[in-house]
């Protein structure tokens, strides 16, 4: 899954390698901040009732971020939480968006959108 870079990632303008490392580190710090604190339950909700990412989800997302950073893949446009305890990595290029999602069970899925229409969605593995 992570052996080849997603097409949208490759079409994004490349930055200096040091800038990419800094950008990835910022995403990784943001992910790490979502880890439940010691003593907090793994399943938590925010004030609006959305489920927050748990230990497993954050751990898988951090592993993916590190592997993509080490492979020289451009940092995502954004990293965000899903409403049901998952994490999204999102890359954009023109009218295309590519999203790598880690769900609350630690499973991963890759989806591509063009003009906000879903083009494909498929499960991916870290193996």
Steps between C-alpha positions, in 0.01 A plus 500: 500500500760754598758379252367726225403862553139596431466682167366821655799513731734481204327781312522740792783753460807368674666698773849489637561169682564683829169687465321168443656348811394804704146478358476126575630555855225759556238245388656235725496736800134575434421127482691428821300770680182301427622202705282452808677613816606243756194389691257629238267245340598394148151577369427868560276761343541872452247761613298446180480124551754404232719202590868594537786281372618238748845354565493245215379749241760759596777236509414378148472857370841587648651188341357598161624858535851383586510255209376757249743763633791256478396406145517867398126536432374860510335593827120501483296813445334423832465238770169484682278295723191321371171517690526133601848475652710481186775709344520638144811595305395714204692607190359740239600588148270713288158335496631175647514393861654183631419390854666230707278415798585302811175389665442443871601132463835598346397390148603717206319606185606708201243711313530733203259778411481715186279809510379371839372177340632170631707329229620202699530372853692194607639348818878505523742320728833591650651164408 
